[in-house]
């Protein structure tokens, strides 16, 4: 699968001229080869093959981040402060409605890593992946906006998305927080159910939320990690 497949039926020219950093786009079609990027089998393989530590794995439920002490254990044998993820505890929390969040799994899974590299060549920018495994009838995060451009690819199950109009901040950067704005009322811009193989683009600043339906939901987000002059000055001062 290529980046061009992710934004089909639009061409690159149409996407960058009409949508990029301007408005959301639900592409509304199944992209062939999407399972070459990620699958439930890949998640099962990762859980059984790799050791995960915070913060590369997190959990959340209804907009609240789950305290890591509920699913992470200390490595007492080595007498260090290092922690690792206890998936027996994770599964218990998952059964109670918590979402599993895998960060930067593109560094471990080849198909996901190859696709991120393709996107980096397209945008000449760093791309990060976050994977969300959500139990039926649940959501990990409440309504919020991101401070980076987001592409969502649904892998398994379905998820109902709501994207709101009138972004409170136009093209926010990482120093901006959605917290002061999350309780405001916003008109609905788009509402749709994302099915396996479908994708959506959400520019930074647009409030959005998503909830799984009757089956578990697996989706991956690709975020463009921008670094602007304000970021540079802040890092320089720190």
MARBA-3410 file (N, C-alpha, C, O; in Angstrom, 1 decimal):
238
0.8,-1.2,0.0,0.0,0.0,0.0,0.9,1.2,0.0,1.9,1.3,0.7 ~ 0.5,2.2,-0.8,1.2,3.5,-0.9,0.4,4.6,-0.3,-0.8,4.5,-0.1 ~ 1.0,5.8,-0.1,0.3,7.0,0.4,-0.8,7.3,-0.6,-1.9,7.8,-0.1 ~ -0.6,7.2,-1.9,-1.6,7.5,-2.9,-2.8,6.7,-2.7,-4.0,7.2,-2.9 ~ -2.7,5.4,-2.2,-3.8,4.6,-1.9,-4.6,5.1,-0.7,-5.8,5.0,-0.6
-3.9,5.7,0.3,-4.5,6.2,1.5,-5.5,7.3,1.2,-6.5,7.5,1.9 ~ -5.2,8.1,0.2,-6.0,9.3,-0.1,-6.9,9.1,-1.3,-7.6,10.1,-1.7 ~ -6.9,7.9,-1.9,-7.8,7.7,-3.0,-9.2,7.8,-2.6,-9.6,7.4,-1.5 ~ -10.1,8.3,-3.4,-9.9,8.5,-4.9,-9.3,9.9,-5.3,-9.2,10.2,-6.5 ~ -8.8,10.7,-4.3,-8.2,11.9,-4.6,-6.8,11.7,-5.2,-6.1,10.7,-4.8
-6.4,12.6,-6.0,-5.0,12.6,-6.5,-4.2,13.4,-5.4,-4.8,14.1,-4.6 ~ -2.9,13.3,-5.5,-2.0,14.1,-4.6,-2.3,15.6,-4.8,-2.4,16.3,-3.8 ~ -2.4,16.0,-6.0,-2.6,17.4,-6.3,-4.0,17.9,-5.7,-4.0,18.9,-5.1 ~ -5.0,17.1,-5.9,-6.3,17.5,-5.3,-6.2,17.5,-3.8,-6.8,18.5,-3.2 ~ -5.6,16.5,-3.2,-5.5,16.5,-1.7,-4.8,17.7,-1.2,-5.2,18.4,-0.3
-3.6,18.0,-1.7,-2.8,19.1,-1.2,-3.4,20.5,-1.5,-3.2,21.4,-0.7 ~ -4.0,20.6,-2.6,-4.7,21.9,-3.0,-5.9,22.2,-2.2,-6.2,23.3,-1.8 ~ -6.7,21.2,-2.0,-8.1,21.4,-1.4,-8.3,21.0,0.0,-9.2,21.5,0.7 ~ -7.4,20.1,0.6,-7.7,19.6,1.9,-6.5,19.8,2.9,-6.8,20.2,4.1 ~ -5.3,19.6,2.5,-4.2,19.6,3.5,-4.1,20.9,4.2,-4.0,22.0,3.6
-4.2,20.8,5.6,-4.1,22.0,6.5,-5.3,22.9,6.3,-5.3,24.1,6.7 ~ -6.4,22.4,5.6,-7.6,23.2,5.3,-8.8,22.6,5.9,-9.5,23.3,6.7 ~ -9.1,21.4,5.6,-10.4,20.8,6.1,-10.3,19.3,6.1,-9.5,18.7,5.3 ~ -11.1,18.6,6.9,-11.1,17.2,7.0,-11.6,16.5,5.7,-12.2,17.2,4.8 ~ -11.2,15.3,5.5,-11.7,14.5,4.3,-11.9,13.0,4.7,-10.9,12.3,5.0
-13.1,12.6,4.6,-13.4,11.2,4.8,-13.4,10.6,3.4,-14.3,11.0,2.5 ~ -12.5,9.7,3.1,-12.3,9.3,1.7,-13.3,8.4,1.2,-13.6,8.3,0.0 ~ -14.0,7.6,2.1,-15.2,6.9,1.7,-15.0,5.7,0.8,-16.0,5.3,0.1 ~ -13.8,5.1,0.8,-13.7,3.9,0.0,-12.7,3.0,0.7,-11.8,3.4,1.4 ~ -12.8,1.7,0.4,-11.8,0.7,1.0,-10.6,0.7,0.1,-10.6,0.7,-1.1
-9.4,0.8,0.8,-8.1,0.9,0.1,-7.5,-0.5,0.0,-7.2,-1.1,1.0 ~ -7.3,-1.0,-1.2,-6.8,-2.4,-1.3,-5.4,-2.5,-0.7,-4.6,-1.5,-0.8 ~ -5.1,-3.6,-0.1,-3.8,-3.8,0.5,-3.6,-3.2,1.9,-2.5,-3.2,2.4 ~ -4.7,-2.7,2.5,-4.5,-2.1,3.8,-4.0,-3.0,4.9,-3.3,-2.6,5.8 ~ -4.3,-4.3,4.7,-3.8,-5.3,5.7,-2.3,-5.5,5.6,-1.7,-6.1,6.5
-1.6,-5.0,4.6,-0.2,-5.1,4.5,0.5,-4.1,5.4,1.6,-4.2,5.8 ~ -0.3,-3.1,5.9,0.2,-2.1,6.8,0.1,-2.6,8.2,1.0,-2.4,9.0 ~ -1.1,-3.2,8.6,-1.3,-3.6,9.9,-2.5,-4.6,9.9,-3.4,-4.5,9.1 ~ -2.4,-5.5,10.9,-3.6,-6.5,11.0,-3.7,-6.9,12.5,-2.8,-6.6,13.3 ~ -4.7,-7.5,12.9,-4.9,-8.1,14.2,-3.8,-9.1,14.5,-3.3,-9.2,15.6
-3.4,-9.9,13.5,-2.3,-10.8,13.7,-1.0,-10.1,14.1,-0.2,-10.7,14.9 ~ -0.8,-9.0,13.5,0.4,-8.2,13.8,0.4,-7.8,15.3,1.4,-7.8,16.0 ~ -0.8,-7.4,15.8,-0.9,-7.0,17.2,-0.7,-8.2,18.1,0.1,-8.1,19.1 ~ -1.2,-9.3,17.7,-1.0,-10.6,18.5,0.4,-10.9,18.5,1.0,-11.3,19.6 ~ 1.1,-10.8,17.4,2.5,-11.1,17.3,3.3,-10.2,18.2,4.3,-10.6,18.9
3.0,-8.9,18.1,3.7,-7.9,18.9,3.6,-8.2,20.4,4.6,-8.1,21.1 ~ 2.4,-8.5,20.9,2.2,-8.7,22.3,2.9,-9.9,22.8,3.5,-9.9,23.9 ~ 3.0,-10.9,21.9,3.7,-12.2,22.3,5.2,-12.2,22.0,5.9,-13.1,22.5 ~ 5.7,-11.2,21.3,7.1,-11.2,20.9,8.0,-10.1,21.5,9.2,-10.3,21.6 ~ 7.4,-9.0,21.9,8.1,-7.9,22.3,7.8,-7.5,23.8,6.7,-7.8,24.3
8.8,-6.9,24.4,8.6,-6.4,25.8,8.3,-4.9,25.7,9.0,-4.2,25.0 ~ 7.1,-4.5,26.2,6.7,-3.1,26.2,6.9,-2.5,27.5,6.7,-3.1,28.6 ~ 7.3,-1.2,27.5,7.5,-0.4,28.7,6.7,0.9,28.5,6.6,1.3,27.3 ~ 6.3,1.5,29.6,5.7,2.9,29.4,6.8,3.8,28.9,8.0,3.6,29.3 ~ 6.6,4.8,28.1,5.2,5.2,27.6,4.9,4.7,26.2,4.0,5.2,25.6
5.6,3.7,25.7,5.3,3.1,24.4,4.0,2.3,24.4,3.5,2.0,23.3 ~ 3.5,2.1,25.6,2.2,1.5,25.7,1.4,2.2,26.7,1.9,2.5,27.8 ~ 0.1,2.6,26.4,-0.7,3.3,27.4,-2.1,2.7,27.3,-2.4,1.9,26.4 ~ -3.0,3.1,28.2,-4.4,2.7,28.2,-5.2,4.0,28.5,-4.8,4.8,29.3 ~ -6.4,4.0,28.0,-7.3,5.1,28.3,-8.8,4.6,28.2,-9.1,3.7,27.5
-9.7,5.3,29.0,-11.1,5.0,29.0,-11.9,6.2,29.1,-11.8,7.0,30.1 ~ -12.8,6.5,28.1,-13.7,7.6,28.2,-13.0,8.9,28.5,-13.5,9.8,29.3 ~ -11.8,9.1,27.9,-11.1,10.4,28.0,-10.2,10.5,29.2,-9.6,11.5,29.4 ~ -10.1,9.4,30.0,-9.2,9.4,31.2,-8.0,8.4,30.9,-8.3,7.3,30.6 ~ -6.8,8.9,31.1,-5.6,8.1,30.9,-5.6,7.1,32.1,-5.6,7.6,33.3
-5.4,5.8,31.9,-5.3,4.8,33.0,-4.0,4.9,33.7,-2.9,4.9,33.0 ~ -3.9,5.0,35.0,-2.6,5.1,35.7,-1.8,3.8,35.4,-2.3,2.7,35.4 ~ -0.5,4.1,35.1,0.3,2.9,34.6,0.5,1.9,35.7,0.8,0.7,35.3 ~ 0.4,2.2,36.9,0.6,1.2,38.0,-0.5,0.2,38.0,-0.3,-0.9,38.6 ~ -1.6,0.4,37.2,-2.6,-0.6,37.1,-2.3,-1.7,36.1,-2.9,-2.8,36.1
-1.3,-1.5,35.2,-1.0,-2.5,34.2,0.5,-2.7,34.0,0.9,-3.5,33.2 ~ 1.4,-1.9,34.7,2.8,-2.0,34.6,3.4,-2.5,35.9,3.1,-2.1,37.0 ~ 4.4,-3.4,35.8,5.1,-4.0,36.9,6.5,-3.6,36.9,7.1,-3.3,35.9 ~ 7.1,-3.4,38.1,8.5,-3.1,38.2,9.4,-4.4,38.0,8.9,-5.5,38.3 ~ 10.6,-4.2,37.4,11.5,-5.3,37.2,12.3,-5.5,38.5,13.5,-5.1,38.6
11.7,-6.2,39.5,12.4,-6.3,40.8,13.6,-7.2,40.7,14.5,-7.1,41.5 ~ 13.6,-8.1,39.7,14.8,-9.1,39.7,16.1,-8.3,39.4,17.1,-8.7,39.9 ~ 16.0,-7.3,38.5,17.2,-6.5,38.2,17.4,-5.3,39.2,18.4,-4.6,39.1 ~ 16.5,-5.1,40.1,16.6,-4.1,41.1,16.8,-2.7,40.4,17.6,-1.9,40.8 ~ 16.0,-2.5,39.4,16.0,-1.2,38.7,14.6,-0.6,38.8,13.7,-1.2,39.2
14.5,0.7,38.3,13.2,1.3,38.3,12.5,1.1,37.0,11.4,1.6,36.8 ~ 13.1,0.2,36.1,12.4,-0.1,34.8,11.1,-0.8,35.1,11.0,-1.7,35.9 ~ 10.1,-0.5,34.2,8.8,-1.1,34.3,8.5,-1.8,33.0,9.0,-1.4,32.0 ~ 7.7,-2.8,33.1,7.3,-3.5,31.8,5.8,-3.7,31.9,5.2,-3.8,33.0 ~ 5.1,-3.9,30.8,3.7,-4.1,30.7,3.3,-5.5,31.0,3.8,-6.4,30.5
2.3,-5.6,31.9,1.8,-6.9,32.3,0.5,-7.1,31.5,-0.5,-6.5,31.9 ~ 0.5,-7.9,30.5,-0.7,-8.0,29.6,-1.8,-8.8,30.3,-2.9,-8.7,29.8 ~ -1.6,-9.5,31.3,-2.7,-10.1,32.1,-3.5,-9.0,32.7,-4.8,-9.1,32.7 ~ -2.9,-8.0,33.2,-3.6,-6.9,33.8,-4.2,-6.0,32.7,-5.3,-5.5,32.9 ~ -3.5,-5.9,31.6,-4.0,-5.2,30.5,-5.3,-5.8,30.0,-6.3,-5.0,29.7
-5.4,-7.1,29.8,-6.6,-7.7,29.3,-7.8,-7.5,30.2,-8.9,-7.4,29.8 ~ -7.5,-7.5,31.5,-8.6,-7.3,32.5,-9.2,-5.9,32.4,-10.4,-5.7,32.4 ~ -8.3,-4.9,32.2,-8.7,-3.5,32.0,-9.5,-3.4,30.6,-10.4,-2.6,30.5 ~ -8.9,-4.1,29.6,-9.6,-4.0,28.3,-11.0,-4.6,28.4,-11.9,-4.0,27.7 ~ -11.2,-5.7,29.1,-12.5,-6.3,29.2,-13.5,-5.3,29.9,-14.7,-5.4,29.8
-12.9,-4.4,30.7,-13.7,-3.4,31.4,-13.9,-2.1,30.6,-14.5,-1.1,31.1 ~ -13.5,-2.1,29.3,-13.7,-0.9,28.5,-12.6,0.0,28.2,-12.8,1.0,27.5 ~ -11.4,-0.4,28.6,-10.2,0.5,28.3,-9.6,0.2,27.0,-9.5,-1.0,26.5 ~ -9.1,1.2,26.3,-8.4,1.1,25.0,-6.9,0.9,25.2,-6.3,1.5,26.0 ~ -6.4,-0.1,24.4,-4.9,-0.2,24.4,-4.3,0.7,23.3,-4.9,0.9,22.2
-3.3,1.4,23.7,-2.6,2.4,22.8,-1.1,2.0,22.7,-0.4,2.0,23.6 ~ -0.8,1.6,21.4,0.6,1.3,21.1,1.3,2.4,20.4,0.8,2.8,19.3 ~ 2.3,3.0,20.9,3.0,4.1,20.3,4.3,3.6,19.6,5.0,2.8,20.2 ~ 4.5,4.1,18.4,5.8,3.9,17.7,6.0,2.4,17.4,7.2,2.0,17.3 ~ 4.9,1.7,17.2,5.1,0.3,16.8,5.7,0.1,15.4,6.0,-1.0,15.0
5.7,1.2,14.6,6.3,1.1,13.3,7.8,0.8,13.4,8.5,0.5,12.4 ~ 8.4,1.0,14.6,9.8,0.7,14.8,10.0,-0.8,15.0,11.2,-1.3,14.9 ~ 8.9,-1.6,15.1,9.0,-3.0,15.4,8.3,-3.9,14.3,8.7,-5.0,14.1 ~ 7.4,-3.3,13.6,6.6,-4.0,12.6,7.0,-3.5,11.2,6.8,-2.3,10.9 ~ 7.4,-4.4,10.3,8.0,-4.0,9.0,6.9,-3.3,8.2,7.2,-2.3,7.6
5.7,-3.9,8.0,4.7,-3.3,7.1,4.4,-1.9,7.5,4.3,-1.0,6.7 ~ 4.2,-1.7,8.8,3.9,-0.4,9.4,5.0,0.6,9.2,4.8,1.7,8.8 ~ 6.3,0.1,9.4,7.4,0.9,9.3,7.7,1.3,7.8,8.0,2.5,7.6 ~ 7.4,0.4,6.9,7.6,0.7,5.5,6.6,1.8,5.1,7.0,2.7,4.3 ~ 5.4,1.7,5.6,4.4,2.7,5.2,4.7,4.1,5.8,4.6,5.1,5.1
5.2,4.1,7.0,5.6,5.4,7.6,6.7,6.0,6.8,6.8,7.2,6.7 ~ 7.7,5.2,6.4,8.8,5.7,5.6,8.3,6.3,4.3,8.8,7.4,3.8 ~ 7.3,5.7,3.6,6.7,6.3,2.4,6.1,7.6,2.7,6.3,8.6,1.9 ~ 5.4,7.8,3.8,4.8,9.0,4.1,5.9,10.1,4.4,5.7,11.3,4.1 ~ 6.9,9.7,5.1,8.0,10.6,5.4,8.6,11.2,4.1,9.0,12.3,4.0
8.8,10.3,3.1,9.3,10.8,1.8,8.3,11.7,1.1,8.8,12.7,0.5 ~ 7.0,11.5,1.3,6.0,12.4,0.7,6.0,13.7,1.3,6.0,14.8,0.6 ~ 6.1,13.8,2.6,5.9,15.0,3.4,7.3,15.7,3.8,7.3,16.8,4.2 ~ 8.4,14.9,3.6,9.7,15.4,4.1,9.6,15.8,5.5,10.0,16.9,5.9 ~ 9.0,14.9,6.3,8.7,15.2,7.7,8.7,13.9,8.5,8.4,12.9,7.9
8.9,14.0,9.8,8.8,12.8,10.6,7.4,12.4,10.7,6.5,13.2,10.8 ~ 7.1,11.0,10.7,5.8,10.5,10.8,5.8,9.5,12.0,6.6,8.6,12.1 ~ 4.8,9.7,12.9,4.7,8.8,14.0,3.4,8.0,13.9,2.4,8.4,13.3 ~ 3.4,6.7,14.4,2.2,5.9,14.4,1.7,5.7,15.8,2.5,5.4,16.7 ~ 0.4,5.7,16.0,-0.3,5.3,17.2,-1.4,4.3,16.8,-2.1,4.5,15.9
-1.4,3.2,17.6,-2.4,2.1,17.3,-3.4,2.0,18.4,-3.0,2.1,19.6 ~ -4.7,2.0,18.1,-5.7,1.9,19.1,-6.5,0.7,19.0,-7.2,0.4,18.0 ~ -6.5,-0.2,20.0,-7.4,-1.4,20.1,-8.4,-1.1,21.1,-8.1,-1.1,22.3 ~ -9.7,-0.9,20.7,-10.8,-0.5,21.5,-11.8,-1.6,21.6,-12.2,-2.2,20.6 ~ -12.3,-2.0,22.9,-13.3,-3.0,23.0,-14.6,-2.5,22.5,-14.8,-1.3,22.2
-15.6,-3.4,22.3,-16.9,-2.9,21.7,-17.6,-1.9,22.6,-17.5,-1.9,23.8 ~ -18.2,-0.9,21.9,-19.0,0.1,22.6,-18.3,1.0,23.5,-18.8,1.4,24.5 ~ -17.0,1.3,23.1,-16.1,2.1,24.0,-15.4,3.2,23.2,-15.4,3.1,22.0 ~ -14.8,4.1,24.0,-13.9,5.0,23.4,-12.8,5.4,24.4,-13.0,5.4,25.6 ~ -11.6,5.6,23.8,-10.4,5.9,24.6,-10.4,7.3,25.1,-10.3,7.7,26.2
-10.5,8.2,24.1,-10.4,9.7,24.3,-11.7,10.4,24.1,-12.5,10.0,23.3 ~ -11.9,11.4,24.9,-13.0,12.3,24.8,-12.7,13.3,23.6,-11.7,13.2,23.0 ~ -13.7,14.2,23.3,-13.5,15.1,22.2,-12.2,16.0,22.5,-12.0,16.4,23.6 ~ -11.5,16.1,21.4,-10.2,16.9,21.5,-9.7,17.3,20.1,-10.3,16.8,19.1 ~ -8.7,18.1,20.1,-8.0,18.3,18.8,-6.5,17.9,19.0,-6.0,17.9,20.1
-5.9,17.7,17.8,-4.5,17.3,17.8,-3.7,18.5,17.3,-4.2,19.4,16.7 ~ -2.4,18.5,17.7,-1.5,19.6,17.3,-0.6,19.2,16.1,0.4,19.8,15.9 ~ -1.0,18.1,15.4,-0.3,17.6,14.3,-1.4,17.1,13.3,-2.5,16.7,13.7 ~ -1.0,17.0,12.0,-1.9,16.5,11.0,-2.1,15.0,11.2,-1.1,14.3,11.6 ~ -3.3,14.5,11.1,-3.6,13.1,11.4,-4.3,12.4,10.2,-5.3,12.9,9.6
-3.8,11.2,9.9,-4.5,10.3,9.0,-4.9,9.1,9.8,-4.0,8.5,10.5 ~ -6.1,8.6,9.6,-6.6,7.5,10.3,-6.9,6.4,9.3,-7.6,6.6,8.3 ~ -6.4,5.2,9.6,-6.7,4.0,8.8,-7.4,2.9,9.6,-6.7,2.4,10.6 ~ -8.6,2.6,9.3,-9.3,1.6,10.1,-8.9,0.2,9.6,-8.8,-0.1,8.4 ~ -8.5,-0.7,10.6,-8.0,-2.0,10.2,-9.0,-3.1,10.5,-9.2,-4.0,9.6
-9.7,-3.1,11.6,-10.7,-4.1,11.9,-11.8,-3.5,12.7,-11.6,-2.6,13.5 ~ -13.0,-4.1,12.6,-14.2,-3.5,13.2,-14.6,-2.2,12.7,-14.1,-1.8,11.6 ~ -15.5,-1.5,13.3,-15.9,-0.2,12.8,-15.9,0.8,14.0,-16.0,0.4,15.2 ~ -15.8,2.1,13.6,-15.8,3.1,14.6,-16.6,4.3,14.1,-16.4,4.7,13.0 ~ -17.5,4.9,14.9,-18.2,6.1,14.5,-17.4,7.3,14.9,-17.0,7.5,16.1
-17.2,8.1,13.9,-16.4,9.4,14.1,-17.3,10.6,14.0,-18.2,10.6,13.2 ~ -17.0,11.6,14.8,-17.6,12.9,14.7,-16.5,13.9,14.6,-15.7,14.0,15.5 ~ -16.6,14.7,13.6,-15.6,15.8,13.4,-16.4,17.1,13.5,-17.4,17.3,12.8 ~ -15.9,18.0,14.3,-16.6,19.3,14.6,-16.1,20.4,13.8,-14.9,20.5,13.5 ~ -16.9,21.4,13.4,-16.5,22.5,12.7,-16.0,23.7,13.6,-16.0,23.5,14.8
-15.6,24.7,13.0,-15.1,25.9,13.7,-14.0,25.6,14.7,-14.2,25.7,15.9 ~ -12.8,25.2,14.2,-11.7,24.9,15.1,-11.4,26.1,16.1,-11.3,27.2,15.6 ~ -11.2,25.8,17.4,-10.9,26.9,18.3,-9.6,27.6,18.1,-9.4,28.8,18.4 ~ -8.6,26.9,17.5,-7.3,27.5,17.2,-7.0,27.1,15.7,-7.1,25.9,15.4 ~ -6.6,28.0,14.9,-6.3,27.7,13.5,-4.8,27.1,13.5,-3.9,27.8,13.9
-4.7,25.9,13.0,-3.4,25.2,12.9,-2.5,25.4,14.2,-1.5,26.0,14.1 ~ -3.0,24.8,15.3,-2.3,24.9,16.5,-0.9,24.1,16.4,-0.8,23.2,15.6 ~ 0.0,24.5,17.3,1.3,23.8,17.4,1.3,23.1,18.7,0.4,23.2,19.5 ~ 2.4,22.4,19.0,2.4,21.5,20.2,2.3,22.2,21.5,2.0,21.6,22.5 ~ 2.6,23.6,21.6,2.4,24.3,22.8,0.9,24.5,23.2,0.6,24.9,24.3
0.0,24.4,22.2,-1.4,24.6,22.4,-2.0,23.4,23.1,-1.7,22.3,22.8 ~ -3.0,23.6,23.9,-3.8,22.6,24.6,-5.2,22.7,24.2,-5.8,23.8,24.1 ~ -5.9,21.5,24.0,-7.3,21.6,23.7,-8.2,21.7,25.0,-9.4,22.0,24.9 ~ -7.5,21.5,26.1,-8.3,21.5,27.4,-9.2,22.7,27.6,-10.4,22.5,28.0 ~ -8.7,23.9,27.4,-9.6,25.1,27.6,-10.9,25.1,26.7,-11.8,25.9,27.0
-10.8,24.3,25.6,-11.9,24.4,24.6,-12.8,23.2,24.5,-13.7,23.2,23.8 ~ -12.5,22.2,25.3,-13.2,20.9,25.0,-14.6,20.9,25.5,-15.4,20.1,25.0 ~ -15.0,21.8,26.4,-16.4,21.9,26.8,-17.3,22.8,26.0,-18.5,22.9,26.2 ~ -16.7,23.5,25.0,-17.4,24.4,24.2,-18.3,23.6,23.3,-18.1,22.4,23.0 ~ -19.4,24.3,22.7,-20.2,23.7,21.8,-19.7,24.0,20.3,-19.4,25.1,20.0
-19.7,22.9,19.5,-19.2,23.1,18.1,-20.2,22.4,17.2,-20.8,21.3,17.5 ~ -20.5,23.0,16.1,-21.4,22.4,15.1,-20.7,21.1,14.5,-19.5,21.1,14.3 ~ -21.5,20.1,14.2,-20.9,18.9,13.6,-20.6,19.2,12.1,-21.5,19.6,11.4 ~ -19.4,18.9,11.7,-19.0,19.0,10.3,-19.3,17.7,9.5,-19.8,17.7,8.5 ~ -18.8,16.6,10.1,-19.0,15.3,9.5,-19.2,14.3,10.6,-18.7,14.3,11.7
-20.1,13.3,10.2,-20.3,12.2,11.1,-20.4,10.9,10.2,-21.2,10.9,9.3 ~ -19.7,9.9,10.5,-19.6,8.7,9.6,-19.1,7.5,10.4,-18.5,7.7,11.5 ~ -19.3,6.4,9.9,-18.7,5.1,10.4,-17.6,4.7,9.6,-17.7,4.4,8.4 ~ -16.4,4.6,10.2,-15.2,4.2,9.4,-15.1,2.6,9.5,-15.1,2.0,10.5 ~ -15.0,2.0,8.3,-15.0,0.6,8.1,-13.6,0.1,7.8,-12.8,0.9,7.4
-13.4,-1.2,7.9,-12.0,-1.7,7.6,-11.5,-1.3,6.2,-12.2,-1.5,5.2 ~ -10.3,-0.8,6.2,-9.8,-0.4,4.9,-10.1,1.0,4.5,-9.5,1.5,3.5 ~ -10.9,1.7,5.3,-11.3,3.1,5.0,-10.4,4.1,5.8,-9.8,3.7,6.8 ~ -10.3,5.3,5.3,-9.4,6.3,6.0,-10.1,7.7,6.1,-11.0,8.0,5.3 ~ -9.5,8.5,6.9,-10.0,9.9,7.1,-8.7,10.7,7.4,-7.8,10.3,8.1
-8.8,12.0,6.9,-7.7,12.9,7.2,-8.3,14.0,8.1,-9.4,14.6,7.8 ~ -7.7,14.3,9.2,-8.1,15.4,10.1,-7.0,16.4,10.4,-6.0,16.1,11.0 ~ -7.2,17.6,9.9,-6.2,18.6,10.1,-6.1,19.0,11.6,-7.0,18.8,12.3 ~ -4.9,19.4,12.0,-4.7,19.8,13.4,-5.7,21.0,13.7,-5.9,21.9,12.9 ~ -6.2,20.9,14.9,-7.1,22.0,15.3,-8.6,21.6,15.3,-9.4,22.2,16.0
-8.9,20.6,14.5,-10.3,20.2,14.4,-10.7,19.3,15.5,-10.1,18.2,15.7 ~ -11.7,19.7,16.3,-12.2,18.8,17.4,-12.8,17.5,16.8,-13.5,17.6,15.8 ~ -12.5,16.4,17.5,-13.1,15.1,17.0,-13.2,14.1,18.1,-12.5,14.3,19.1 ~ -14.0,13.1,17.9,-14.1,12.0,18.8,-14.6,10.8,18.1,-15.1,10.9,17.0 ~ -14.3,9.6,18.7,-14.7,8.3,18.0,-15.1,7.3,19.0,-14.5,7.2,20.1
-16.0,6.4,18.6,-16.5,5.3,19.5,-16.7,4.1,18.7,-17.2,4.1,17.6 ~ -16.2,2.9,19.3,-16.4,1.7,18.6,-17.8,1.2,18.6,-18.6,1.7,19.5 ~ -18.2,0.4,17.7,-19.6,-0.1,17.6,-19.7,-1.5,18.3,-19.2,-1.6,19.5 ~ -20.4,-2.4,17.7,-20.6,-3.7,18.4,-19.5,-4.7,18.5,-19.5,-5.6,19.2 ~ -18.4,-4.4,17.7,-17.2,-5.2,17.6,-16.0,-4.5,18.1,-16.1,-3.2,18.3
-15.0,-5.2,18.5,-13.7,-4.5,18.8,-13.3,-3.7,17.6,-13.6,-4.0,16.5 ~ -12.5,-2.6,17.8,-12.0,-1.8,16.8,-10.5,-1.6,16.8,-9.9,-1.4,17.9 ~ -9.9,-1.8,15.7,-8.4,-1.6,15.6,-8.2,-0.5,14.5,-8.6,-0.7,13.3 ~ -7.6,0.6,14.9,-7.2,1.5,13.8,-5.8,2.1,14.2,-5.3,2.0,15.3 ~ -5.2,2.6,13.1,-3.9,3.2,13.3,-3.9,4.7,12.8,-4.6,5.0,11.8
-3.3,5.6,13.6,-3.2,7.0,13.1,-1.7,7.3,12.7,-0.8,6.8,13.4 ~ -1.6,8.0,11.7,-0.3,8.5,11.3,-0.3,10.0,11.5,-1.1,10.8,10.9 ~ 0.7,10.5,12.3,0.8,11.9,12.6,2.0,12.5,12.1,3.1,12.0,12.2 ~ 1.9,13.7,11.4,3.0,14.4,10.9,3.6,15.3,12.0,3.0,16.2,12.5 ~ 4.8,14.9,12.4,5.4,15.6,13.6,6.2,16.8,13.0,7.3,16.8,12.6
5.5,18.0,13.1,6.1,19.2,12.6,7.0,19.8,13.7,6.9,19.6,14.9 ~ 8.0,20.6,13.2,8.9,21.3,14.1,9.1,22.7,13.6,9.8,22.9,12.6 ~ 8.5,23.7,14.3,8.5,25.0,13.7,9.5,25.9,14.5,10.2,25.4,15.4 ~ 9.6,27.2,14.1,10.6,28.1,14.7,10.3,28.3,16.2,11.2,28.5,17.0 ~ 9.0,28.3,16.6,8.6,28.5,18.0,9.1,27.3,18.8,9.6,27.5,19.9
9.0,26.1,18.2,9.5,24.9,18.9,11.0,25.0,19.1,11.6,24.7,20.2 ~ 11.7,25.5,18.1,13.2,25.7,18.1,13.6,26.6,19.3,14.5,26.3,20.0 ~ 12.9,27.8,19.3,13.2,28.8,20.4,13.0,28.2,21.8,13.7,28.4,22.7 ~ 11.8,27.5,21.9,11.5,26.9,23.2,12.6,25.9,23.7,13.0,25.9,24.8 ~ 13.0,25.0,22.7,14.0,24.1,23.0,15.3,24.7,23.3,16.1,24.3,24.2
15.6,25.8,22.6,16.9,26.6,22.9,16.9,27.2,24.3,17.9,27.1,25.0 ~ 15.8,27.7,24.7,15.7,28.3,26.0,15.7,27.3,27.1,16.2,27.6,28.2 ~ 15.3,26.1,26.8,15.3,25.0,27.9,16.6,24.3,27.9,16.7,23.4,28.7
END
